[in-house]
Amino acid sequence: MNSINIKKKIGENNPIIAQRFMADPYAIEYNGRVYVYGSNDSDSLYMNEDGSYPRNQYGNIRSLNCVSSDDMVNWTDHGVIQVAADKNKGVEGVAKWAGNSWAPAATYKTFKDEVTGEEKTKFFLYFANSASSIGVLTADTPIGPWSDPIGAPMITRETPGCENVLWMFDPAVLMDDDGIGYIYFGGGVPEGKETNPMTARVAKLAPDMISVEGEAVLIDAPYMFEDSGINKFGDTYYYSYCTNWSEEAGAAMGKAQISYMTSKNPMGPFEYRGEIMKNPGQSEYFSPEAWGNNHHCMLQVNDTIYMFYHTPQHEIDLNMNFDMSNGGSAYRTTYVDVASLKGNGELVVNDMTRKGTAKQLKTVNPTEDNSAVNFVWANDVTTVKCCDNIVLKCDKQGGFIAVAGVDTNALSAASDMTITAGGNNNDCTIKAYIGSVDDSNIIAEFLVASAKEAGSVKATVLNKKPIDLSKTGLDMYIEVSGLSEGDNVCIKDWSFN
């Protein structure tokens, strides 16, 4: 999966994923869980002979990342969706016709079987094949497995109404209250048309969600560049997008910012309203070098609107050996902060932050089987695919993960803890801490015997410290020690009993 060792500081909830570079985020909520899909910039992450990493080449992106959360702070890694074939990885893709997979959008719909009358939910993942067309994958769950239902692009420049769209990419999808779906897409700036590029479109989806009905309709978005977004707040449709890099855009509203338009009809016409979010390079919390193409998605969960966006800030913070000769390597990853919808309909993101403004929605139940790849902070660990599972891998002394907000009441009642883990060469030790990584806070300690396959060893509890119930949720840390050079350990899950 081209994962790297995570360097994510305690207290900094952004980015939501740090083991791979995840760009162009798109989020949906299903059954109390938020799923985020994004372009896998790590498809370009191969080390040069001199030990440096090359600049990200979007033409290398052939897979998508998928992560999820039920509390908006701890995120579970579901691995990558291999959309197109990748010779560097030696893998085939789901969409045999596609050469790339950029900027996904997702939704789901419930269908009734005409014979049995049973209802079944189907998930749809739309993606851009470079800037030439838009495809769709389907699955029975939000994490796959995915299949290609039509074996060809769903939208091309031959689609009625799309003849003059320069960039056929960046889809966004809306399932309206009446069960009708709409897809928004397009981008590019024709020469001399910086003010009104006329390259954004909306089309009505057919009931099957894998084809369109009728002609695509123009959205006259001023200073349009790319990155369609769509939301319905109340009875108003909000179309959002990234403005272009022209001097005209800079003078009128700002370069590469997220702007929005509104309408009472999902197919418009839309009226320009203003700016939602500046470019990340303008944030007081980020580096000036964090300027770059801007891509976003908004999702309302209960009464909170979350703004997902990407930035190269984490690449800058990592201080890896990137080739900086062209002003940075352009590896982007996903952050989330909170947007505000005012009484007059104005929409704005006040801050773009490393800390993250999303609050934890619920505590983590430690008595359930908890995936080891569900966490908020980590250092010197990564995630890998082992058989059919995504597991945590540590090959550095002192590598750890942190799980935010563990339910202390459930923890205090537990008598033992179990971790499913396995090492490759020598025995190692895994310690669990509550509150902070300090010897006085150890609640369980495990000796993990070496094994040939990760996940083949279950370690049992050695000791336990009484839990302070003065706080309703405490952070828990799982740390690996005792590793020798060349050793590693993989952890699948953990639970208290």
Beta strands, then each sheet from edge to edge (+ up, - down):
strand 1: 7-8
strand 2: 22-30
strand 3: 33-40
strand 4: 63-69
strand 5: 75-82
strand 6: 102-112
strand 7: 119-129
strand 8: 133-139
strand 9: 172-175
strand 10: 181-186
strand 11: 200-205
strand 12: 212-219
strand 13: 224-233
strand 14: 236-243
strand 15: 258-263
strand 16: 271-277
strand 17: 296-301
strand 18: 304-311
strand 19: 333-341
strand 20: 347-349
strand 21: 370-371
strand 22: 374-375
strand 23: 377-379
strand 24: 382-386
strand 25: 389-394
strand 26: 400-407
strand 27: 417-423
strand 28: 428-434
strand 29: 442-448
strand 30: 457-460
strand 31: 473-481
strand 32: 489-496
sheet 1: 1+ 23- 26+ 31- 28+ 29-
sheet 2: 2+ 3- 4+ 5- 22+
sheet 3: 6+ 7- 8+
sheet 4: 9+ 10- 11+ 12-
sheet 5: 13+ 14- 15+ 16-
sheet 6: 17+ 18- 19+ 20-
sheet 7: 21+ 32- 25+ 24-
sheet 8: 21+ 32- 27+ 30-
end
